[in-house]
Amino acid sequence: MREKIHELEKLINSSVSIIKKLEQENELLLKQSDSLEKERDKTNKGAAKTREFKDWRQKVKKKLSKICIKIEKASSRQDELFTDYGE
């Protein structure tokens, strides 16, 4: 009977130590999960900023291309406008 009680105490002690280890590992995993979530949020914010920058860059390109077209039209008409003064 004493042997069985002693064996049960050993099992209980080993179970308690395993539970403590699991609790510690769980804490570490929770910390890692939190840090990964924060990094994901930072990445998502960075991606949003990248999208905003791409959109802004596209708008600027469109405006510049319109300005370039106007300049090309004006420079092509320059010959027509200033031929009278050159002769």
C-alpha positions as MATLAB code, in Angstrom:
seq = 'MREKIHELEKLINSSVSIIKKLEQENELLLKQSDSLEKERDKTNKGAAKTREFKDWRQKVKKKLSKICIKIEKASSRQDELFTDYGE';
ca = [
       0.000    0.000    0.000;
       2.810    2.379    0.876;
       4.485    1.639   -2.429;
       1.327    2.521   -4.328;
       0.969    5.759   -2.367;
       4.631    6.567   -2.976;
       4.191    5.834   -6.697;
       1.118    8.063   -6.839;
       3.027   10.875   -5.133;
       5.789   10.551   -7.742;
       3.229   10.689  -10.521;
       1.572   13.718   -8.968;
       4.916   15.495   -8.563;
       5.929   14.737  -12.133;
       2.515   15.907  -13.353;
       2.835   19.127  -11.390;
       6.315   19.778  -12.810;
       5.082   19.086  -16.349;
       2.148   21.462  -15.829;
       4.525   24.175  -14.591;
       6.743   23.717  -17.647;
       3.706   23.891  -19.908;
       2.546   27.072  -18.202;
       5.972   28.649  -18.754;
       5.970   27.580  -22.399;
       2.451   28.939  -22.757;
       3.584   32.323  -21.409;
       6.442   32.381  -23.903;
       4.125   31.449  -26.744;
       1.679   34.168  -25.744;
       4.492   36.728  -25.751;
       5.659   35.523  -29.150;
       2.110   35.643  -30.467;
       1.688   39.198  -29.213;
       4.958   40.315  -30.761;
       4.059   38.661  -34.078;
       0.681   40.363  -34.032;
       2.356   43.724  -33.447;
       4.770   43.076  -36.311;
       1.865   42.087  -38.568;
       0.086   45.320  -37.696;
       3.234   47.305  -38.487;
       3.559   45.473  -41.779;
      -0.077   46.146  -42.642;
       0.393   49.824  -41.858;
       3.525   49.821  -44.003;
       1.639   48.170  -46.836;
      -1.089   50.786  -46.579;
       1.513   53.537  -46.713;
       3.089   51.846  -49.720;
      -0.290   51.736  -51.475;
      -0.884   55.392  -50.661;
       2.540   56.259  -52.013;
       1.907   54.289  -55.208;
      -1.430   56.036  -55.693;
       0.177   59.435  -55.110;
       2.992   58.567  -57.518;
       0.455   57.553  -60.198;
      -1.404   60.844  -59.764;
       1.835   62.798  -60.070;
       2.775   60.832  -63.200;
      -0.590   61.620  -64.776;
      -0.259   65.314  -63.960;
       3.289   65.408  -65.310;
       2.298   63.615  -68.495;
      -0.512   66.152  -69.026;
       1.937   68.993  -68.470;
       4.394   67.381  -70.893;
       1.670   67.089  -73.540;
       0.815   70.784  -73.097;
       4.488   71.721  -73.372;
       4.879   69.618  -76.520;
       1.813   71.246  -78.063;
       3.104   74.694  -77.180;
       6.564   73.960  -78.532;
       5.151   72.521  -81.756;
       3.048   75.668  -82.214;
       6.020   77.887  -81.451;
       7.058   77.886  -85.079;
       3.606   79.080  -86.085;
       3.491   81.794  -83.435;
       6.918   83.325  -83.952;
       7.481   82.980  -87.703;
       6.299   86.539  -88.315;
       8.786   88.030  -85.886;
      11.775   86.109  -87.172;
      11.491   87.219  -90.767;
];
